[in-house]
Amino acid sequence: MSKILVIDDERATLNMFEMLLTAYGHEVLTAENGEIGIEIFDARKPDLVMTDIKMPGMDGLEVLSRIKAISPDSEVIVITGHGDMDLAIKALNLDATDFLNKPVKREDLEKALRLSDDRRLFARKKQDDVRLIFEDKLAVIEVAGNLTSKSEGLLIDIFDEAMDTSKMNILIIFQEKASINGAAIDTLYNVIEKAKAKGCNIIITGLSGNFRCVLDSMGISKMASIYDNEESARKKLC
């Protein structure tokens, strides 16, 4: 079962989606305009948002942009009218999951829901590349895969979760096959800067000499202690 938020200024359309999606076993949230929809999204964190593209006030494209700014990996399906192909393409360029034409056909809806499920499953597998472990007085972030621009939301969420605890030491361990590209380094800089501002002690280990040079050039090594291996880093924490 997924939690799905439907945004549409037509009450009849909301009722139709609520009835249909509930019959499929989903929890359904509804909003009659984009502003309320964003508030509900922020508070309830639905798995999927379905939004009409033409609405008074905040339209569907702005809703999509706002949601992606809050949570880049969120799934959003836009609902368009026939002949709105230009708007549908704009939505896809903003990383919408799919679009549905009104009147919405059951088979098209089911196909879009399956696509959303597949994308969320893929995202969860990617999350296995980074995991957060809490030890006695330590938050450990293990990186096993490749950090890219797609990792931005995940890195921010994990650091926020680590900082929500009383653990003031954050150890970042890059495993042997892990890597990080330029976009992810920018994100890493921002989350470390935020953690330092909260008084956290940041320790990084496992990166190759080349990546350490990059962290030096980015100024990250001025905010974090960097060690060749995990054993050295943990000794420093004792």
One Martini backbone bead per residue (centre of mass of N, CA, C, O) as a GRO file, in nm:
protein
  238
    1MET     BB    1   0.096   0.036   0.022
    2SER     BB    2   0.025   0.370  -0.057
    3LYS     BB    3   0.087   0.719  -0.033
    4ILE     BB    4  -0.153   0.943  -0.186
    5LEU     BB    5  -0.145   1.256  -0.353
    6VAL     BB    6  -0.421   1.462  -0.458
    7ILE     BB    7  -0.432   1.736  -0.705
    8ASP     BB    8  -0.741   1.926  -0.741
    9ASP     BB    9  -0.998   2.166  -0.826
   10GLU     BB   10  -1.183   1.908  -0.861
   11ARG     BB   11  -1.391   1.727  -0.668
   12ALA     BB   12  -1.472   1.498  -0.862
   13THR     BB   13  -1.183   1.403  -0.918
   14LEU     BB   14  -1.103   1.339  -0.630
   15ASN     BB   15  -1.322   1.127  -0.581
   16MET     BB   16  -1.234   0.933  -0.801
   17PHE     BB   17  -0.946   0.878  -0.696
   18GLU     BB   18  -1.021   0.791  -0.412
   19MET     BB   19  -1.187   0.544  -0.493
   20LEU     BB   20  -0.978   0.397  -0.673
   21LEU     BB   21  -0.723   0.391  -0.484
   22THR     BB   22  -0.864   0.254  -0.246
   23ALA     BB   23  -0.935  -0.006  -0.405
   24TYR     BB   24  -0.611  -0.063  -0.437
   25GLY     BB   25  -0.504   0.007  -0.118
   26HIS     BB   26  -0.471   0.308  -0.075
   27GLU     BB   27  -0.365   0.601   0.065
   28VAL     BB   28  -0.562   0.907   0.060
   29LEU     BB   29  -0.487   1.233  -0.040
   30THR     BB   30  -0.624   1.575  -0.048
   31ALA     BB   31  -0.629   1.868  -0.281
   32GLU     BB   32  -0.762   2.188  -0.415
   33ASN     BB   33  -0.457   2.294  -0.413
   34GLY     BB   34  -0.123   2.367  -0.425
   35GLU     BB   35  -0.075   2.486  -0.145
   36ILE     BB   36  -0.201   2.255   0.018
   37GLY     BB   37  -0.036   2.031  -0.108
   38ILE     BB   38   0.240   2.120   0.006
   39GLU     BB   39   0.163   2.099   0.302
   40ILE     BB   40   0.097   1.797   0.295
   41PHE     BB   41   0.364   1.697   0.189
   42ASP     BB   42   0.540   1.805   0.426
   43ALA     BB   43   0.374   1.646   0.655
   44ARG     BB   44   0.318   1.335   0.506
   45LYS     BB   45   0.499   1.205   0.296
   46PRO     BB   46   0.434   1.088   0.023
   47ASP     BB   47   0.498   0.857  -0.233
   48LEU     BB   48   0.274   1.010  -0.412
   49VAL     BB   49   0.199   1.251  -0.674
   50MET     BB   50  -0.110   1.390  -0.802
   51THR     BB   51  -0.136   1.649  -1.059
   52ASP     BB   52  -0.273   1.900  -1.183
   53ILE     BB   53  -0.175   2.137  -1.428
   54LYS     BB   54  -0.453   2.304  -1.423
   55MET     BB   55  -0.459   2.578  -1.196
   56PRO     BB   56  -0.530   2.790  -0.978
   57GLY     BB   57  -0.257   2.948  -0.919
   58MET     BB   58  -0.093   2.684  -0.846
   59ASP     BB   59   0.043   2.487  -1.060
   60GLY     BB   60   0.167   2.181  -1.152
   61LEU     BB   61   0.458   2.277  -1.216
   62GLU     BB   62   0.505   2.415  -0.943
   63VAL     BB   63   0.452   2.176  -0.770
   64LEU     BB   64   0.676   2.003  -0.886
   65SER     BB   65   0.912   2.196  -0.820
   66ARG     BB   66   0.867   2.209  -0.512
   67ILE     BB   67   0.896   1.906  -0.454
   68LYS     BB   68   1.182   1.872  -0.577
   69ALA     BB   69   1.311   2.075  -0.377
   70ILE     BB   70   1.241   1.906  -0.121
   71SER     BB   71   1.223   1.612  -0.300
   72PRO     BB   72   1.388   1.478  -0.564
   73ASP     BB   73   1.271   1.159  -0.536
   74SER     BB   74   0.994   1.220  -0.595
   75GLU     BB   75   0.675   1.121  -0.702
   76VAL     BB   76   0.526   1.261  -1.011
   77ILE     BB   77   0.199   1.295  -1.146
   78VAL     BB   78   0.054   1.432  -1.425
   79ILE     BB   79  -0.252   1.605  -1.522
   80THR     BB   80  -0.393   1.619  -1.840
   81GLY     BB   81  -0.498   1.746  -2.131
   82HIS     BB   82  -0.587   1.739  -2.430
   83GLY     BB   83  -0.313   1.908  -2.593
   84ASP     BB   84  -0.080   1.912  -2.343
   85MET     BB   85   0.211   1.828  -2.444
   86ASP     BB   86   0.396   2.061  -2.362
   87LEU     BB   87   0.342   2.027  -2.056
   88ALA     BB   88   0.431   1.735  -2.035
   89ILE     BB   89   0.726   1.786  -2.120
   90LYS     BB   90   0.793   1.982  -1.898
   91ALA     BB   91   0.743   1.779  -1.670
   92LEU     BB   92   0.956   1.570  -1.757
   93ASN     BB   93   1.194   1.779  -1.734
   94LEU     BB   94   1.112   1.788  -1.409
   95ASP     BB   95   1.080   1.473  -1.327
   96ALA     BB   96   0.843   1.332  -1.399
   97THR     BB   97   0.711   1.019  -1.409
   98ASP     BB   98   0.427   1.106  -1.545
   99PHE     BB   99   0.131   1.111  -1.760
  100LEU     BB  100  -0.221   1.207  -1.765
  101ASN     BB  101  -0.514   1.187  -1.939
  102LYS     BB  102  -0.802   1.346  -1.990
  103PRO     BB  103  -0.964   1.103  -1.931
  104VAL     BB  104  -0.892   0.860  -1.708
  105LYS     BB  105  -0.755   0.556  -1.756
  106ARG     BB  106  -0.715   0.270  -1.593
  107GLU     BB  107  -0.463   0.156  -1.749
  108ASP     BB  108  -0.294   0.416  -1.723
  109LEU     BB  109  -0.288   0.428  -1.417
  110GLU     BB  110  -0.158   0.151  -1.363
  111LYS     BB  111   0.101   0.211  -1.521
  112ALA     BB  112   0.192   0.458  -1.352
  113LEU     BB  113   0.205   0.308  -1.079
  114ARG     BB  114   0.419   0.102  -1.164
  115LEU     BB  115   0.639   0.307  -1.232
  116SER     BB  116   0.657   0.425  -0.949
  117ASP     BB  117   0.735   0.164  -0.806
  118ASP     BB  118   0.997   0.112  -0.964
  119ARG     BB  119   1.142   0.376  -0.881
  120ARG     BB  120   1.136   0.325  -0.574
  121LEU     BB  121   1.292   0.059  -0.582
  122PHE     BB  122   1.548   0.177  -0.704
  123ALA     BB  123   1.600   0.383  -0.479
  124ARG     BB  124   1.631   0.176  -0.251
  125LYS     BB  125   1.879   0.037  -0.372
  126LYS     BB  126   2.056   0.292  -0.363
  127GLN     BB  127   2.050   0.317  -0.048
  128ASP     BB  128   2.256   0.081  -0.006
  129ASP     BB  129   2.508   0.272  -0.060
  130VAL     BB  130   2.381   0.413   0.202
  131ARG     BB  131   2.445   0.408   0.560
  132LEU     BB  132   2.311   0.425   0.895
  133ILE     BB  133   2.493   0.409   1.208
  134PHE     BB  134   2.457   0.347   1.553
  135GLU     BB  135   2.653   0.422   1.818
  136ASP     BB  136   2.724   0.521   2.110
  137LYS     BB  137   2.877   0.829   2.009
  138LEU     BB  138   2.806   0.740   1.700
  139ALA     BB  139   2.788   0.829   1.355
  140VAL     BB  140   2.763   0.606   1.076
  141ILE     BB  141   2.871   0.650   0.733
  142GLU     BB  142   2.821   0.427   0.470
  143VAL     BB  143   3.002   0.392   0.157
  144ALA     BB  144   2.952   0.164  -0.134
  145GLY     BB  145   2.906   0.357  -0.372
  146ASN     BB  146   2.779   0.602  -0.586
  147LEU     BB  147   2.813   0.946  -0.572
  148THR     BB  148   2.563   1.171  -0.685
  149SER     BB  149   2.313   1.378  -0.771
  150LYS     BB  150   2.107   1.148  -0.671
  151SER     BB  151   2.224   1.171  -0.357
  152GLU     BB  152   2.127   1.430  -0.220
  153GLY     BB  153   1.875   1.349  -0.054
  154LEU     BB  154   2.013   1.120   0.104
  155LEU     BB  155   2.236   1.285   0.244
  156ILE     BB  156   2.053   1.485   0.386
  157ASP     BB  157   1.884   1.280   0.547
  158ILE     BB  158   2.118   1.141   0.700
  159PHE     BB  159   2.231   1.392   0.840
  160ASP     BB  160   1.972   1.476   0.981
  161GLU     BB  161   1.946   1.214   1.146
  162ALA     BB  162   2.219   1.242   1.291
  163MET     BB  163   2.156   1.539   1.413
  164ASP     BB  164   1.894   1.444   1.584
  165THR     BB  165   2.099   1.359   1.771
  166SER     BB  166   2.354   1.344   2.035
  167LYS     BB  167   2.565   1.285   1.822
  168MET     BB  168   2.889   1.451   1.761
  169ASN     BB  169   2.993   1.206   1.587
  170ILE     BB  170   3.098   1.175   1.237
  171LEU     BB  171   3.148   0.882   1.042
  172ILE     BB  172   3.301   0.848   0.719
  173ILE     BB  173   3.283   0.553   0.512
  174PHE     BB  174   3.476   0.451   0.244
  175GLN     BB  175   3.467   0.212   0.046
  176GLU     BB  176   3.660   0.069  -0.190
  177LYS     BB  177   3.420   0.115  -0.435
  178ALA     BB  178   3.385   0.399  -0.384
  179SER     BB  179   3.231   0.712  -0.504
  180ILE     BB  180   3.266   1.069  -0.616
  181ASN     BB  181   3.125   1.341  -0.747
  182GLY     BB  182   3.089   1.672  -0.791
  183ALA     BB  183   2.795   1.701  -0.691
  184ALA     BB  184   2.839   1.536  -0.426
  185ILE     BB  185   3.057   1.720  -0.309
  186ASP     BB  186   2.877   1.963  -0.274
  187THR     BB  187   2.684   1.824  -0.078
  188LEU     BB  188   2.894   1.745   0.131
  189TYR     BB  189   2.974   2.027   0.205
  190ASN     BB  190   2.694   2.124   0.308
  191VAL     BB  191   2.648   1.906   0.533
  192ILE     BB  192   2.909   1.962   0.690
  193GLU     BB  193   2.861   2.260   0.745
  194LYS     BB  194   2.602   2.208   0.911
  195ALA     BB  195   2.729   2.022   1.125
  196LYS     BB  196   2.940   2.222   1.228
  197ALA     BB  197   2.732   2.440   1.320
  198LYS     BB  198   2.631   2.213   1.543
  199GLY     BB  199   2.920   2.077   1.656
  200CYS     BB  200   3.030   1.863   1.481
  201ASN     BB  201   3.237   1.578   1.431
  202ILE     BB  202   3.433   1.513   1.139
  203ILE     BB  203   3.502   1.192   0.980
  204ILE     BB  204   3.724   1.068   0.723
  205THR     BB  205   3.736   0.752   0.533
  206GLY     BB  206   3.882   0.571   0.238
  207LEU     BB  207   4.001   0.765   0.052
  208SER     BB  208   4.172   0.851  -0.195
  209GLY     BB  209   4.416   1.063  -0.289
  210ASN     BB  210   4.252   1.208  -0.507
  211PHE     BB  211   4.001   1.274  -0.333
  212ARG     BB  212   4.156   1.431  -0.116
  213CYS     BB  213   4.239   1.660  -0.305
  214VAL     BB  214   3.951   1.752  -0.362
  215LEU     BB  215   3.873   1.817  -0.069
  216ASP     BB  216   4.088   2.028  -0.036
  217SER     BB  217   3.993   2.220  -0.273
  218MET     BB  218   3.695   2.249  -0.129
  219GLY     BB  219   3.745   2.262   0.203
  220ILE     BB  220   3.675   2.000   0.371
  221SER     BB  221   3.945   1.954   0.539
  222LYS     BB  222   3.871   2.207   0.731
  223MET     BB  223   3.605   2.044   0.860
  224ALA     BB  224   3.763   1.765   0.837
  225SER     BB  225   3.885   1.459   0.930
  226ILE     BB  226   4.146   1.273   0.758
  227TYR     BB  227   4.182   0.922   0.684
  228ASP     BB  228   4.308   0.631   0.558
  229ASN     BB  229   4.161   0.467   0.796
  230GLU     BB  230   3.947   0.337   1.026
  231GLU     BB  231   4.141   0.279   1.259
  232SER     BB  232   4.256   0.566   1.286
  233ALA     BB  233   3.985   0.709   1.331
  234ARG     BB  234   3.899   0.553   1.591
  235LYS     BB  235   4.141   0.629   1.766
  236LYS     BB  236   4.072   0.935   1.769
  237LEU     BB  237   3.790   0.878   1.930
  238CYS     BB  238   3.914   0.759   2.210
   0.00000   0.00000   0.00000
